[in-house]
């Protein structure tokens, strides 16, 4: 059975979506680790902050949890037609470990989901492009939950199934 890291970029609807996905994975016998990025102490990355203070303590824990997973599912809202700052910042901090940064991402199965006030298509496209650029194997289907409506259970199950088949 697979271990899936479910990354929730925000603490509200996308965290709820991540927890719904965790239930789907666990019902199929997989283990799920929900990672709430907004709850981690990852200050906004700048080169000067990195040089002055080094990497934040929570970075090692995030790295370990992601490395231990067979695959990832990322739940993030659409911010102004693109990726939320929490997700970009976490990826940027992860990339500071340049000696082994690509090894964390290369060939990693990743599925994408969003709960967004708007359409959600832009964030899925932005995440797909970013994770493909990083070397991940991105699942072709994603889950989009629009304002006022929960994603269908069948969609969650299909995305989860596709991801675990790649693990």
Secondary structure, 3 states (H helix, E strand, C coil): CCEEEEEECCCCHHHHHHHHHHHHHHHCCCEEEEEEHHHCCCCCCCHHHHHHHCCCHHHHHHHHHHHHCCEEEEECCEECCEECHHHHHHHHHHHCCCCCHHHHHCCCEEEEEEEECCCCHHHHHHHHHHHHHCCCEECCCCEEEECCCCCCHHHHHHHHHHHHHHC
